[in-house]
């Protein structure tokens, strides 16, 4: 495992249930087993369909762009740069890129997500 890498050298993937999304796993379970960190990029109109992680905490930090985020039964919230979104285990959530520029997010999961049917891109 390399301890220093450029994000452009890491594999790009799209998770299941996501459209217009290009993610890069910055930290995976092999590093410490307690968290996973992802750089998520959603093109305008891209979305993560409503879903929940039954056993995982998720934190999203909006770096750039605009999003509409729905948590549970609450009305959608407009989220822009500097917004922190905390999602406890089991809470249904949905993210949609609403701006004219790419939505960039830092996403943390604890514990790391189990292996899924991610689609490798590029």
Secondary structure, DSSP 8 states (H G I E B T S, - for coil): --SS--GGGS-EEE-TTEEEEEEEEEE-HHHHSS-EEEEEEEEEEEEEEEE--TT-EEEEEEEES-EEEEETTS--EEE-TT-EEEE-TT--EEEEE-SSS-EEEEEEEES-------EEE-
